[in-house]
Amino acid sequence: MTTTYLVAIDLAKRHFQVCATDFSGKVLFNRAFSRQKLMVFLSGQPRCIVAMEACSTSHSWGRLAEGAGHEVRLIPPIYVKPFVKRQKNDAADAEAISEAARRPNLHFVAVKSAEHQARAVTFRTHQCFVRQRTQLINALRGHLAEFGIVAPVGATNVTRLEEAIGAEGDDLPPVVHEMAGFYIEQIKALTVRIDGLVQRLQSAYRTDAFLRRLCTLPGVGPVTAGAHAVLILDQAGWHHSAELIVPVNITLMSLPPRCPELNPVENLWQFMRGNWLSNRIFQNYDDIVDHCCRAWNKLVEQPYRIMSIGLRQWAHGS
């Protein structure tokens, strides 16, 4: 009987495509499973490699597979796409995951613990509530500005708006008083929720050694320490070294080879070279260093230029 070496799963909500292969890469079967049947299959399957694309639901399935004794490999989707054959479908995707999981020197995404995901949910909920509160404040400011009531920008100045509404007295229509009260009530409720979430994130920071170590970095505080970052880098050798230890809240995403136009660092260097370093004759090595330093200092003085060069649309999925 042929032993299953690798099981590749194309994740979904209800029906999952499973491609099982032996050690040589021969496909043993490639068929769909329901959610319940997939759980039973992973629990009863002898120890093997379980490969999936890294996504929002892959970590829960990864924990389930690890609990059954399997080795889990979560692959960034960008590494799977080159192996998808024509006529893209679930079966082809599962087979592509199986092919990608066998590549040597491929970095896999670490399976997150339930506690780590819970901390991330808390952080995202905090960010969501902050955006909602900002939206409400901006709407209230816009409505009141139509009646000549203004206040400085910021959540701390909502009380000024509330005081100004009361000071206006009968000059404001009753409906405006009522609607402004709705806004202020929602803003205060969200502020209470946000403060509670901040306290919860700070308590996690005090008890987690990894978060405390992250807070030693400039610009990182107790709230943002639990956020997840995607680091985009080129395919330099040391970026893929087996000795490189990547924290669980950082995902490395390599750019395609020979594509310097996608690398913001290359874009910045091209801008410096084209504006301040090209068509020049340098006297010696020190002269080159001096010109590069002056060009770098000129660029640092233009932070909005750096943002316009580095924040490309492709990096935001648009």
N, C-alpha and C positions, 0 to 999 in steps of 0.2 A: 504493500500500500504506500502511495506517495505521500510524503510528509509535507504539510503546509509550512512554508518558510516565511512568507510575507502575505499579509492581508491588507489590501488597500480599500479604503472606504470613501466613497463620494457622499459627503454629508448632505442632508436635506432635513425637512421637518417631519415627514411621514414615511417616505419610502427612500431607502438607502441602497446605493449600488455597491456591491462588494465584489472585489476581484482578488482571488486567491492564487498565488503562484508558488512553485517549488523553488529549491535553491538555485536551479539553473535558469529560472525566469519563465518557465513554461506555465501558461495559464491553466489552472485546474478547473476553475469555474468563474463565471462573471455574471452574477444575477442579482436581482433586487430583493431586499429584505424589508419587512415592516419594522417599526421601532421595537416592538416587543420581541420579535424573532431575532433581531440583531443583538439585543441584550442576552438572550438565551445562547445565541451562537458564540458570543465573546466569552461567556462564562464557561461554556463546555469545550471550547477550542483549546487544544494543547498549546503550550507556551510558544509564541512566535512573535514576529514583528508586526505591529499594527500601524499603518501609515495613513495620515489624513492631511488635508489642507488645513492650515492654521486659520481659524475663523472664530467667531464669537461662541459657537457651540462645541468647538472641537475640544476645549479643555475639560468639559464635563464628561465627554466620551473618553478622553484620554485618561481621566481618573478612574473611570469604570474599567477600562482595559488594563491599567496598571494594577487595579485591585484584583484582577483575574490572573495576574502574573505575566502579562505580556510586556514587551518592550515597545514603547510608543514613540513614533516619529511624526512630529507636526511640521509640515513643510510650508514655507511661505508660498502663496499662489503664484507669485512671479516665477518661481523655479519650476512649477508644474506646467505652465502654459507651453513651453517649447516642445513638450512631449505629447501634446494633444494632436491626434491624427485628424484627417479629414472627416467630414460629417460628424461634427461635435455633438455628443450626446452623453448620457450618464455613464454608459458602458465605456466609452472612449475616455472620459474623464477619470474613471476609476483605474483604467489601465495606465493612463499617464501618471497618476499618483504612484502606482507600483513601479513604473520605470524611474521616476525621479527619486524615489526613496532608496534606490540602489546606487545612486551616484556617489563616488568617493569625494571626500572633502566638502561635503554639503553641510551647512549649519542648519540645525533644526531648532524649532521654537520650543522652549521649556514649557512643560505642562504646569499651568498655574494651579495653586491650591484654592480650595473654596474660600479660605480666609483672605487670600490675596485678591480674588475676584470680588469678594464682598467689600473690601476696602476701595477697590476701583469703582464699584457701584456707588458707594458713598460719595466719592470725589465727583463723579459725573452728575449725581443728583444735586450736589452743592453748586456745581457750575450751571446746571439747568435752572435752578431757583434764582441764581444771581442774574442770569439773562432775563428771566421772566420779570424779576423786580425792576431791572433796568428798563425793560419795555413798558411796564406800567408807569414808571416815573416819567419817561419821555412822553408818553401819551397824555398824562396829567399836565405836564408842563405845557405841551402844545395846546391843549384845550383852554387852560387858564390864560395863556398868552393872548388868546383872542379877546379876552376881557381886561387886558392890561395888567394882569398879575404875573410877575416874573420873580425868579429866585436863582441863586447860583446853582451851577451844575453839581450833582452828587447826591447820593442817598441820604447823607447827613443833613441836607437842606430841605427835606420833605416837611419837617416841622415848620419851616418858614412859610411854605406854601399853605400849610394848614392854618397857621396864624393869620396869613394874609386873607384867606377865605373868610375867616371869622370877622376880620376887621372891615371887610367890604360890606357886611350887613345886608341890607335890602338892595344894595346896588347890583347884586348878582341874581339872576333868575332862580327861582326855587329848584328848577330841574337841574341847573348847574351845581347847586349846593348838594343835591342828592347824589348826582353822578360822581362828583369829587369825593364825597364820603365813601362811595363804593371803592374808588381807587385807593384811597388812604387806608381803608380797612384791609384790602388785599395786600398792600405794600407792608403794613405792619405785621400781618400774619406771616408773610414770606420772610421778613426780617427775623422773626422769632425762629422760624425753621432753619434759616441760614446760620444763625448764631449757634443753634444746637448742633448742626452738622460740623461746624468749625470746632466746637469742643470735642466732638467725637473723633475727628481727624487728629486733633492735638493729643488726645489720650492715646491713640494708636501710635503716634510718633514717640511718646514717652516710653512705651513698652516694647518698641521694635528697634533693635540695634541697627538693622540695615537702614531704616528711615532716618535714624539719628546721624548715621554716617553720610547719607545723602544731603542732609541739611547743612553739612560743612561746606558744600559747594556754594559759590556766590550766586545769589538770586533764587535759591531753593529754600522754601520754608516748610513748616509742618503741614500746610494744606497741599502744596504742590508736590511734596516728596512722594506721595502715593500715585502720582499720575504716570501713565505709560508713554514712553517716547519711542519713536521710530527714527533710527539713525541711518541716514542715506550716505553711502560711501562707495568708493570705487573698489575694484577687485585687486588691490595691492596684496602682496603675499601675506604681510603681517595681519591684514584684516581677516584672513581666513585661517590663521594659525590655530592648531588644536590647543595651544596653551592659552589662547585668549579666553578669559572668563567674562561672560556677558551677564549682567544683572537680570533678574527675572522681569523687571519693568522696562527693559530696553530690548527692542527688536532691531536687528541689523538687516538692512535691505541693500543688496549690492546693485549697482548700476550695470547695465549691459556693457560688454567689452567694447572698446574703441568707440565710445559715445561721449566724448568730452563735452558736447553741447548740453548734456543732461546734468552735468556736475556744476553746482553753483560756484564751487571754488575755482573751477576752470573758467567759468564766466567772469568772475571777478579778476582773475589773473589776465584774461584777454582784454578786459576793459582797461586795466592799468597799463598793460603793454601797448595797447593801441593809442592811448592818450598821453602817456608821460614817458614811455621807455623806447618807443620805436624810432627808427631813423636817426640814431645817435651814434657817435663814436666815443667809446669809453677809453680812458687812458690806462687804467689798470683795474685789478680786482676790487680795490677799495673804492674806486670811482663807481663801479657797478653797484656795490653794496650801498653807497651813499644815495645814488639815484633811486634804488629800490626802496630805501627807507623813506625818502621824501615822497615817492609816489604812494607808499602805503599810508603815510600820515595825511596826505591830501584826501585819500579815499576815506579814512576814518573820520575826517571832518564832514563827510557827506553821508550820514547814516541812512537817509531816505534813498540815496542812490544805491546803497548796498541792499536795502529792502527790495527795491524795484528789480534789481538784477537777480537776487537770490530767491524771491518768492515767485516761482513760476507756476503757471496754472496747472501743469501736469502734476505738480506735487500735491495739489489739493483735489485731485480726482476729477477736475473739470475739463 
